[in-house]
Amino acid sequence: MFNKKKPNIEATRNLKLLFIKKYELPETTILSVAELNCHEPDCPPTETVITARSEDGLTKNWRIHKPIEEIVEADVNKLE
């Protein structure tokens, strides 16, 4: 009925590994990756949101205006 595309598991795993490496995240940090589609004017058609939740309750979000499978290391390295 909804015919929703599922992101590639390997691409998601690789993306998480890039974030763990770049930000030196400890094993206790929970990383969530979500691919969102937008149908509103002036927003990218697909955006990937990565959320890190640390053990002390702090969260940090990053947004990349690409589908998960198109994200490369250079995209992650551009983030702050």
DSSP file (Angstrom, degrees, kcal/mol; ACC not computed):
  #  RESIDUE AA STRUCTURE BP1 BP2  ACC     N-H-->O    O-->H-N    N-H-->O    O-->H-N    TCO  KAPPA ALPHA  PHI   PSI    X-CA   Y-CA   Z-CA
    1    1 A M              0   0    0      0, 0.0     0, 0.0     0, 0.0     0, 0.0   0.000 360.0 360.0 360.0 -50.1    0.0    0.0    0.0
    2    2 A F        -     0   0    0      2,-0.1     0, 0.0     0, 0.0     0, 0.0   0.729 360.0-157.0 -92.4 -23.3    2.7    2.6    1.0
    3    3 A N        -     0   0    0      1,-0.2     2,-0.3     2,-0.0     0, 0.0   0.864  20.7-175.0  52.0  44.1    5.5    1.0   -1.0
    4    4 A K        -     0   0    0      1,-0.1     2,-0.3     0, 0.0    -1,-0.2  -0.552  21.6-128.3 -77.0 130.8    8.1    2.7    1.2
    5    5 A K        -     0   0    0     -2,-0.3    -1,-0.1     1,-0.0    -2,-0.0  -0.618  18.3-141.7 -78.2 132.2   11.8    2.2    0.1
    6    6 A K        -     0   0    0     -2,-0.3     3,-0.1     1,-0.0    -1,-0.0  -0.809  20.8-115.7 -95.4 135.4   14.1    0.9    2.9
    7    7 A P        -     0   0    0      0, 0.0     2,-0.3     0, 0.0    -1,-0.0  -0.302  40.5 -90.0 -65.1 153.0   17.6    2.3    3.0
    8    8 A N     >  -     0   0    0      1,-0.1     4,-2.1     2,-0.0     5,-0.2  -0.472  30.1-144.7 -64.9 125.3   20.5    0.0    2.4
    9    9 A I  H  > S+     0   0    0     -2,-0.3     4,-2.5     1,-0.2     5,-0.2   0.887  99.6  51.3 -62.0 -40.5   21.6   -1.6    5.7
   10   10 A E  H  > S+     0   0    0      2,-0.2     4,-2.6     1,-0.2    -1,-0.2   0.901 109.2  50.2 -65.4 -40.6   25.3   -1.6    4.7
   11   11 A A  H  > S+     0   0    0      2,-0.2     4,-2.1     1,-0.2    -1,-0.2   0.893 111.6  49.0 -64.0 -39.6   25.1    2.1    3.7
   12   12 A T  H  X S+     0   0    0     -4,-2.1     4,-2.2     2,-0.2    -2,-0.2   0.923 111.5  48.9 -65.3 -44.5   23.6    3.0    7.1
   13   13 A R  H  X S+     0   0    0     -4,-2.5     4,-2.1     1,-0.2    -2,-0.2   0.918 111.7  49.1 -60.6 -44.8   26.2    1.0    8.9
   14   14 A N  H  X S+     0   0    0     -4,-2.6     4,-2.0     1,-0.2    -1,-0.2   0.886 109.3  52.6 -64.1 -38.3   29.0    2.7    7.0
   15   15 A L  H  X S+     0   0    0     -4,-2.1     4,-1.9     1,-0.2    -1,-0.2   0.919 108.8  49.7 -63.1 -43.4   27.5    6.1    7.7
   16   16 A K  H  X S+     0   0    0     -4,-2.2     4,-2.5     1,-0.2    -2,-0.2   0.904 108.9  52.7 -61.6 -40.8   27.4    5.3   11.4
   17   17 A L  H  X S+     0   0    0     -4,-2.1     4,-2.3     1,-0.2    -1,-0.2   0.882 106.1  53.7 -63.6 -37.8   31.1    4.2   11.3
   18   18 A L  H  X S+     0   0    0     -4,-2.0     4,-2.8     2,-0.2    -1,-0.2   0.909 111.3  45.9 -62.0 -41.3   32.0    7.5    9.6
   19   19 A F  H  X S+     0   0    0     -4,-1.9     4,-2.5     2,-0.2     6,-0.3   0.904 111.1  51.6 -68.6 -41.6   30.4    9.5   12.5
   20   20 A I  H  X>S+     0   0    0     -4,-2.5     5,-1.2     1,-0.2     4,-0.6   0.917 115.1  43.5 -60.1 -43.4   31.9    7.3   15.2
   21   21 A K  H ><5S+     0   0    0     -4,-2.3     3,-0.5     3,-0.2    -2,-0.2   0.951 116.2  45.0 -67.4 -51.0   35.4    7.9   13.6
   22   22 A K  H 3<5S+     0   0    0     -4,-2.8    -2,-0.2     1,-0.2    -3,-0.2   0.912 124.9  31.5 -63.2 -43.9   35.0   11.6   12.9
   23   23 A Y  H 3<5S-     0   0    0     -4,-2.5    -1,-0.2    -5,-0.2    -2,-0.2   0.349 100.6-128.2 -99.5   5.9   33.5   12.6   16.3
   24   24 A E  T <<5 -     0   0    0     -4,-0.6    -3,-0.2    -3,-0.5    -4,-0.1   0.917  38.2-169.5  47.8  52.3   35.3    9.9   18.3
   25   25 A L      < -     0   0    0     -5,-1.2    -1,-0.2    -6,-0.3    -2,-0.0  -0.531  17.1-123.2 -77.0 134.5   32.0    8.7   19.8
   26   26 A P    >   -     0   0    0      0, 0.0     3,-1.9     0, 0.0    -1,-0.1  -0.297  26.8-105.6 -71.7 163.0   32.2    6.3   22.7
   27   27 A E  T 3  S+     0   0    0      1,-0.3    -2,-0.1     3,-0.0    -7,-0.0   0.725 117.5  65.9 -60.5 -22.6   30.4    2.9   22.5
   28   28 A T  T 3  S+     0   0    0      2,-0.1     2,-0.3     0, 0.0    -1,-0.3   0.588  79.4 100.2 -78.8  -9.3   27.7    4.2   24.9
   29   29 A T    <   -     0   0    0     -3,-1.9     2,-0.6    25,-0.1    25,-0.2  -0.614  67.7-142.8 -78.6 133.5   26.5    6.8   22.3
   30   30 A I  E     -A   53   0A   0     23,-2.6    23,-2.7    -2,-0.3     2,-0.5  -0.867  13.7-160.1 -98.2 124.1   23.4    5.8   20.5
   31   31 A L  E     -A   52   0A   0     -2,-0.6     2,-0.4    21,-0.2    21,-0.2  -0.906   6.2-170.6-106.4 129.4   23.4    6.8   16.8
   32   32 A S  E     -A   51   0A   0     19,-2.7    19,-2.6    -2,-0.5     2,-0.4  -0.949   2.8-164.9-117.0 140.2   20.1    7.0   14.9
   33   33 A V  E     +A   50   0A   0     -2,-0.4     2,-0.4    17,-0.2    17,-0.2  -0.992   9.7 177.1-126.8 127.0   19.9    7.5   11.1
   34   34 A A  E     -A   49   0A   0     15,-2.4    15,-3.1    -2,-0.4     2,-0.6  -0.996  19.6-150.6-132.4 134.7   16.6    8.6    9.4
   35   35 A E  E     -A   48   0A   0     -2,-0.4     2,-0.4    13,-0.2    13,-0.2  -0.917  22.6-168.9-103.2 122.1   16.0    9.3    5.8
   36   36 A L  E     -A   47   0A   0     11,-3.6    11,-2.8    -2,-0.6     2,-0.4  -0.891  13.1-149.4-117.1 141.3   13.2   11.8    5.3
   37   37 A N  E     -A   46   0A   0     -2,-0.4     2,-0.4     9,-0.2     9,-0.2  -0.911  13.0-160.0-108.3 135.9   11.4   12.9    2.2
   38   38 A C        +     0   0    0      7,-1.8     5,-0.1    -2,-0.4    -2,-0.0  -0.936  19.6 179.4-118.8 137.3   10.0   16.4    1.9
   39   39 A H        +     0   0    0     -2,-0.4    -1,-0.1     2,-0.1     3,-0.1   0.174  52.1 108.8-117.5  14.8    7.3   17.6   -0.4
   40   40 A E  S >  S-     0   0    0      4,-0.2     3,-1.1     1,-0.1    -2,-0.1  -0.574  79.3 -93.7 -89.0 153.7    7.3   21.2    0.7
   41   41 A P  T 3  S+     0   0    0      0, 0.0    -1,-0.1     0, 0.0    -2,-0.1  -0.358 105.5  16.6 -63.9 147.2    8.6   24.1   -1.4
   42   42 A D  T 3  S+     0   0    0      1,-0.2    -3,-0.0    -3,-0.1    -2,-0.0   0.660  99.7 107.5  65.9  19.9   12.2   25.1   -0.9
   43   43 A C  S <  S-     0   0    0     -3,-1.1    -1,-0.2    -5,-0.1    -5,-0.1  -0.952  78.7 -98.2-122.9 151.5   13.3   22.0    1.0
   44   44 A P        -     0   0    0      0, 0.0    -6,-0.4     0, 0.0    -4,-0.2  -0.330  29.3-125.1 -64.9 146.7   15.5   19.2   -0.4
   45   45 A P  S    S+     0   0    0      0, 0.0    -7,-1.8     0, 0.0     2,-0.4   0.865  95.2  21.1 -62.3 -35.7   13.5   16.2   -1.7
   46   46 A T  E     +A   37   0A   0     -9,-0.2     2,-0.4    19,-0.1    -9,-0.2  -0.999  69.3 178.3-136.8 136.1   15.5   13.8    0.5
   47   47 A E  E     -A   36   0A   0    -11,-2.8   -11,-3.6    -2,-0.4     2,-0.5  -0.992  18.4-145.0-136.2 140.8   17.4   14.5    3.7
   48   48 A T  E     -AB  35  64A   0     16,-3.2    16,-2.6    -2,-0.4     2,-0.5  -0.933  13.7-162.1-108.0 129.1   19.3   12.3    6.1
   49   49 A V  E     -AB  34  63A   0    -15,-3.1   -15,-2.4    -2,-0.5     2,-0.5  -0.946   2.4-166.8-113.0 125.6   19.2   13.1    9.8
   50   50 A I  E     -AB  33  62A   0     12,-2.4    12,-2.4    -2,-0.5     2,-0.4  -0.951   6.0-169.4-112.6 127.9   21.8   11.6   12.1
   51   51 A T  E     -AB  32  61A   0    -19,-2.6   -19,-2.7    -2,-0.5     2,-0.5  -0.971   7.4-161.7-122.1 130.4   21.2   11.9   15.8
   52   52 A A  E     -AB  31  60A   0      8,-2.7     8,-1.8    -2,-0.4     2,-0.6  -0.950   4.4-168.0-109.6 126.4   23.7   11.1   18.5
   53   53 A R  E     -AB  30  59A   0    -23,-2.7   -23,-2.6    -2,-0.5     6,-0.2  -0.956  12.4-153.4-115.3 115.0   22.4   10.5   22.0
   54   54 A S    >   -     0   0    0      4,-2.8     3,-2.1    -2,-0.6   -25,-0.1  -0.394  29.2-106.0 -86.7 165.5   25.1   10.4   24.7
   55   55 A E  T 3  S+     0   0    0      1,-0.3    -1,-0.1     2,-0.1   -26,-0.0   0.786 118.8  58.5 -59.3 -30.4   25.0    8.6   28.0
   56   56 A D  T 3  S-     0   0    0      2,-0.1    -1,-0.3     1,-0.0    -2,-0.0   0.397 122.4-102.8 -84.8   5.2   24.5   11.9   29.9
   57   57 A G  S <  S+     0   0    0     -3,-2.1    -2,-0.1     1,-0.3     2,-0.1   0.337  76.0 137.0  95.9  -7.4   21.3   12.7   27.9
   58   58 A L        -     0   0    0     -5,-0.1    -4,-2.8     1,-0.0     2,-0.4  -0.456  35.4-159.3 -73.1 145.5   22.8   15.2   25.5
   59   59 A T  E     -B   53   0A   0     -6,-0.2     2,-0.4    -2,-0.1    -6,-0.2  -0.943  10.4-169.6-126.1 150.9   21.8   15.0   21.8
   60   60 A K  E     -B   52   0A   0     -8,-1.8    -8,-2.7    -2,-0.4     2,-0.4  -0.997   8.4-159.9-137.6 132.3   23.3   16.3   18.7
   61   61 A N  E     -B   51   0A   0     -2,-0.4     2,-0.3   -10,-0.2   -10,-0.2  -0.909   6.4-173.4-115.5 142.5   21.7   16.3   15.2
   62   62 A W  E     -B   50   0A   0    -12,-2.4   -12,-2.4    -2,-0.4     2,-0.4  -0.966   8.6-155.9-127.4 148.3   23.3   16.6   11.8
   63   63 A R  E     -B   49   0A   0     -2,-0.3     2,-0.4   -14,-0.2   -14,-0.2  -0.990   8.2-174.6-128.3 132.7   21.5   17.0    8.5
   64   64 A I  E     -B   48   0A   0    -16,-2.6   -16,-3.2    -2,-0.4     2,-2.2  -0.996  25.7-136.0-125.7 126.8   22.8   16.0    5.1
   65   65 A H  S    S+     0   0    0     -2,-0.4   -18,-0.2   -18,-0.2   -19,-0.1  -0.325  76.6  78.4 -83.9  57.8   20.6   16.9    2.0
   66   66 A K  S    S-     0   0    0     -2,-2.2    -2,-0.2   -22,-0.1   -18,-0.2  -0.972  87.7 -92.1-152.3 158.1   21.1   13.5    0.3
   67   67 A P    >>  -     0   0    0      0, 0.0     3,-1.6     0, 0.0     4,-0.6  -0.420  45.4-107.6 -68.2 155.8   19.7   10.0    0.6
   68   68 A I  G >4 S+     0   0    0      1,-0.3     3,-1.4     2,-0.2   -20,-0.0   0.887 117.8  56.5 -51.8 -45.4   21.8    7.7    2.9
   69   69 A E  G 34 S+     0   0    0      1,-0.3    -1,-0.3   -54,-0.0   -57,-0.0   0.655 106.2  50.7 -67.3 -15.5   23.2    5.7   -0.1
   70   70 A E  G <4 S+     0   0    0     -3,-1.6     2,-0.3     2,-0.1    -1,-0.3   0.503  83.1 109.3 -98.9  -5.7   24.6    8.8   -1.7
   71   71 A I    <<  -     0   0    0     -3,-1.4     2,-0.2    -4,-0.6    -7,-0.0  -0.543  47.1-174.1 -76.6 132.7   26.5   10.1    1.4
   72   72 A V    >>  -     0   0    0     -2,-0.3     4,-1.4     1,-0.0     3,-1.0  -0.745  41.5 -96.2-120.0 170.4   30.2    9.9    1.2
   73   73 A E  H 3> S+     0   0    0      1,-0.3     4,-2.6    -2,-0.2     5,-0.2   0.844 121.1  60.6 -56.5 -37.2   33.0   10.6    3.7
   74   74 A A  H 3> S+     0   0    0      1,-0.2     4,-1.1     2,-0.2    -1,-0.3   0.857 101.2  54.3 -60.7 -35.0   33.5   14.1    2.3
   75   75 A D  H <4 S+     0   0    0     -3,-1.0     4,-0.5     1,-0.2     3,-0.3   0.910 111.0  45.1 -64.3 -42.1   29.9   15.0    3.1
   76   76 A V  H >< S+     0   0    0     -4,-1.4     3,-1.2     1,-0.2    -2,-0.2   0.891 108.7  56.4 -68.1 -40.4   30.5   14.0    6.8
   77   77 A N  H 3< S+     0   0    0     -4,-2.6    -1,-0.2     1,-0.3    -2,-0.2   0.727  99.3  61.1 -67.0 -21.4   33.8   15.8    7.0
   78   78 A K  T 3< S+     0   0    0     -4,-1.1    -1,-0.3    -3,-0.3    -2,-0.2   0.691  89.0  93.1 -75.9 -19.0   32.1   19.1    5.9
   79   79 A L    <         0   0    0     -3,-1.2   -17,-0.0    -4,-0.5   -15,-0.0  -0.325 360.0 360.0 -75.9 156.6   29.8   18.9    9.0
   80   80 A E              0   0    0     -2,-0.0    -1,-0.1     0, 0.0    -3,-0.1   0.390 360.0 360.0-101.2 360.0   30.7   20.6   12.3
